[in-house]
Structure formats: C-alpha cells, structure tokens
C-alpha cells in the first residue's frame, strides 16, 4: 500500500474549496449510467415528447381514488 500517496491525496483534497470538494465527490461517487431526475425533466420539457397529453381529456379529479397518507 502506498501510504505516502494516500496521505498526499488527502492533503490535496482538504486544500480544495467546499465547491471543489463537492465536485470531486460527485465525480467519484455519482453513478452516471442513469440520467438524473433533472435531466429527465429537461428532456421531457425541451423534446416536446409529452405535448400529446394536452389534447387528452381530463378523466381524473382530485376526488378520485383514496387519499394518500403521508405519515405511513
């Protein structure tokens, strides 16, 4: 094990700003094989892929179904 390298890396990481540390953490630990929620929202907004729903009739109301209990 290269202990000296690890200690140097730790020192370098600690010298980074909070923003830089956050970026590093995202790069190291973020599973980027799947799009993020924000990516999916942007895709659906800008691709117009859901525009057909504007022509669909409103068949449900807020009184339909059972209420959701947020404490369960």
N, CA and C of each residue as an Amber inpcrd file, in Angstrom:
protein
   216
   0.8510000  -1.1710000   0.0000000   0.0000000   0.0000000   0.0000000
   0.8980000   1.2360000   0.0000000   0.5210000   2.2180000  -0.8060000
   1.2980000   3.4420000  -0.9070000   0.7270000   4.4890000   0.0500000
   1.0970000   4.4000000   1.2940000   0.5880000   5.2810000   2.3480000
   0.9340000   6.7370000   2.0680000   2.1160000   6.9850000   1.5630000
   2.5430000   8.3670000   1.3000000   1.6510000   8.9960000   0.2210000
   1.3200000   8.2420000  -0.8040000   0.4400000   8.7540000  -1.8530000
  -0.9410000   9.0720000  -1.2880000  -1.4550000   8.1720000  -0.4640000
  -2.7830000   8.3720000   0.1360000  -2.7920000   9.6240000   1.0000000
  -1.7690000   9.8000000   1.8150000  -1.6800000  10.9990000   2.6700000
  -1.5920000  12.2620000   1.8200000  -0.8570000  12.2090000   0.7160000
  -0.7480000  13.3650000  -0.1830000  -2.0950000  13.6960000  -0.8150000
  -2.8210000  12.6570000  -1.2130000  -4.1430000  12.8670000  -1.7960000
  -5.1060000  13.4790000  -0.7880000  -5.0700000  12.9860000   0.4310000
  -5.9360000  13.5280000   1.4810000  -5.6160000  14.9980000   1.7180000
  -4.3510000  15.3270000   1.7790000  -3.9390000  16.7180000   1.9860000
  -4.4090000  17.5840000   0.8140000  -4.2780000  17.0800000  -0.4110000
  -4.7130000  17.8400000  -1.5760000  -6.2260000  18.0520000  -1.5560000
  -6.9770000  17.0230000  -1.1890000  -8.4370000  17.1370000  -1.1330000
  -8.8550000  18.1360000  -0.0640000  -8.2190000  18.1020000   1.0640000
  -8.5630000  19.0430000   2.1430000  -8.2250000  20.4840000   1.7830000
  -7.3030000  20.6770000   0.8590000  -6.9390000  22.0400000   0.4570000
  -7.9220000  22.6210000  -0.5620000  -8.8190000  21.7830000  -1.0930000
  -9.8080000  22.2530000  -2.0520000 -10.8950000  23.0650000  -1.3580000
 -11.5300000  23.9650000  -2.1030000 -12.6790000  24.6950000  -1.5770000
 -13.8470000  23.7340000  -1.4020000 -14.8720000  24.1630000  -0.6880000
 -16.0660000  23.3230000  -0.4920000 -16.6860000  22.9620000  -1.8400000
 -16.7260000  23.9350000  -2.7440000 -17.3010000  23.7040000  -4.0670000
 -16.4810000  22.6700000  -4.8360000 -15.1760000  22.7800000  -4.7640000
 -14.3050000  21.8320000  -5.4460000 -14.4190000  20.4340000  -4.8380000
 -14.5330000  20.3740000  -3.5170000 -14.7010000  19.0740000  -2.8570000
 -16.0260000  18.4320000  -3.2650000 -17.0640000  19.2460000  -3.3680000
 -18.3700000  18.7280000  -3.7840000 -18.3010000  18.1960000  -5.2070000
 -17.6120000  18.9060000  -6.0830000 -17.4660000  18.4550000  -7.4680000
 -16.6880000  17.1440000  -7.5190000 -15.6320000  17.0480000  -6.7460000
 -14.8410000  15.8230000  -6.6870000 -15.6830000  14.6570000  -6.1810000
 -16.4400000  14.9090000  -5.1270000 -17.2980000  13.8600000  -4.5700000
 -18.3150000  13.3860000  -5.6000000 -18.8930000  14.3260000  -6.3350000
 -19.8670000  13.9580000  -7.3690000 -19.2050000  13.0980000  -8.4460000
 -18.0220000  13.4840000  -8.8610000 -17.3130000  12.7300000  -9.8940000
 -16.9330000  11.3330000  -9.4140000 -16.5560000  11.2060000  -8.1390000
 -16.1070000   9.9220000  -7.6170000 -17.2570000   8.9740000  -7.2890000
 -18.3490000   9.5110000  -6.7470000 -19.3800000   8.6470000  -6.1750000
 -20.7100000   8.6730000  -6.9110000 -20.8310000   9.4790000  -7.9400000
 -22.0940000   9.5710000  -8.6720000 -22.1580000   8.4840000  -9.7240000
 -23.2190000   7.7150000  -9.7080000 -23.4330000   6.6760000 -10.7080000
 -24.0600000   7.3550000 -11.9210000 -23.2640000   7.5860000 -12.9480000
 -23.7420000   8.3540000 -14.0900000 -24.2440000   7.5020000 -15.2400000
 -24.5400000   6.2550000 -14.9760000 -25.0790000   5.4130000 -16.0340000
 -26.5650000   5.6780000 -16.2480000 -27.2060000   6.3510000 -15.3150000
 -28.6100000   6.6920000 -15.4350000 -28.7600000   8.2040000 -15.4070000
 -29.6960000   8.7500000 -16.1900000 -29.8980000  10.1960000 -16.1540000
 -30.5030000  10.6220000 -14.8190000 -30.1810000  11.8250000 -14.3990000
 -30.7320000  12.3430000 -13.1550000 -32.1880000  12.7550000 -13.3670000
 -32.8810000  13.0010000 -12.2900000 -34.2660000  13.4710000 -12.3690000
 -34.3310000  14.7710000 -13.1430000 -33.3870000  15.6810000 -12.8630000
 -33.3670000  16.9570000 -13.5760000 -33.1170000  16.7570000 -15.0660000
 -32.2580000  15.8090000 -15.4200000 -32.0180000  15.5090000 -16.8310000
 -33.3000000  15.0220000 -17.5040000 -34.0430000  14.1580000 -16.8260000
 -35.2870000  13.6320000 -17.3920000 -36.3430000  14.7190000 -17.5380000
 -36.4190000  15.6020000 -16.5480000 -37.3730000  16.7120000 -16.6260000
 -37.0260000  17.6130000 -17.8080000 -35.7490000  17.9680000 -17.9270000
 -35.3160000  18.8230000 -19.0350000 -35.5960000  18.1500000 -20.3720000
 -35.3250000  16.8630000 -20.4570000 -35.5770000  16.1310000 -21.6980000
 -37.0450000  16.1770000 -22.0770000 -37.9200000  15.9380000 -21.1160000
 -39.3510000  15.9390000 -21.4310000 -39.8540000  17.3410000 -21.7510000
 -39.2980000  18.3640000 -21.1100000 -39.7300000  19.7370000 -21.3840000
 -39.2950000  20.2080000 -22.7680000 -38.0480000  19.9630000 -23.0940000
 -37.4860000  20.5120000 -24.3250000 -37.6780000  19.6230000 -25.5470000
 -38.0430000  18.3700000 -25.3610000 -38.2420000  17.4890000 -26.5050000
 -39.6790000  17.5090000 -27.0030000 -40.5610000  18.1060000 -26.2270000
 -41.9890000  18.1570000 -26.5710000 -42.6010000  16.7640000 -26.6850000
 -41.9810000  15.7870000 -26.0690000 -42.4490000  14.4100000 -26.1860000
 -43.7690000  14.1500000 -25.4610000 -44.1260000  15.0260000 -24.5470000
 -45.3780000  14.8240000 -23.8070000 -46.4660000  15.8110000 -24.2230000
 -46.2370000  16.5330000 -25.2950000 -47.2110000  17.5290000 -25.7510000
 -48.5670000  16.9150000 -26.0790000 -48.5680000  15.6530000 -26.4950000
 -49.8320000  14.9990000 -26.8550000 -50.7950000  14.9490000 -25.6740000
 -50.2780000  15.0250000 -24.4550000 -51.1380000  14.9510000 -23.2700000
 -52.0560000  16.1690000 -23.1480000 -51.6810000  17.2790000 -23.7720000
 -52.5270000  18.4780000 -23.7230000 -53.8570000  18.2440000 -24.4260000
 -53.8670000  17.3230000 -25.3770000 -55.0800000  17.0230000 -26.1380000
 -55.9360000  15.9390000 -25.4730000 -55.4100000  15.2910000 -24.4660000
 -56.1340000  14.2200000 -23.7860000 -57.1820000  14.8090000 -22.8380000
 -58.3310000  14.1430000 -22.7290000 -59.3520000  14.6400000 -21.7970000
 -58.9190000  14.4250000 -20.3420000 -59.3900000  15.3050000 -19.4760000
 -59.1280000  15.1500000 -18.0460000 -60.1470000  14.1570000 -17.4900000
 -59.6960000  12.9470000 -17.2310000 -60.6330000  11.9160000 -16.7710000
 -60.5390000  11.6810000 -15.2640000 -59.5560000  12.3010000 -14.6200000
 -59.4110000  12.1390000 -13.1760000 -59.5280000  13.4860000 -12.4980000
 -60.0320000  13.4440000 -11.2570000 -60.1100000  14.6590000 -10.4520000
 -59.3970000  14.4050000  -9.1250000 -59.2480000  15.4370000  -8.3310000
 -58.5880000  15.2810000  -7.0280000 -59.4400000  14.4430000  -6.0720000
 -60.7240000  14.2370000  -6.3990000 -61.5950000  13.4240000  -5.5490000
 -61.5260000  11.9400000  -5.8990000 -60.8590000  11.5790000  -6.9860000
 -60.7500000  10.1780000  -7.3930000 -59.7740000   9.4250000  -6.4990000
 -60.0520000   8.1640000  -6.2940000 -59.1290000   7.3110000  -5.5440000
 -59.1470000   7.5680000  -4.0570000 -58.2060000   6.9360000  -3.3820000
 -58.0990000   7.0990000  -1.9450000 -57.0510000   8.1500000  -1.6200000
 -57.2750000   8.9240000  -0.5520000 -56.2860000   9.9430000  -0.1750000
 -54.9670000   9.2810000   0.2270000 -53.8940000   9.9740000  -0.0180000
 -52.5610000   9.4890000   0.3520000 -52.2620000   9.9670000   1.7600000
 -51.8720000   9.0510000   2.6160000 -51.4970000   9.4050000   3.9650000
 -49.9670000   9.5030000   4.0050000 -49.4400000  10.7070000   4.1350000
 -48.0110000  10.9360000   4.0570000 -47.2530000  10.4020000   5.2700000
 -47.9570000  10.0600000   6.3480000 -47.2710000   9.5840000   7.5580000
 -47.0170000   8.0850000   7.5370000 -47.5860000   7.3820000   6.5880000
 -47.3930000   5.9140000   6.5240000 -46.1370000   5.5780000   5.7830000
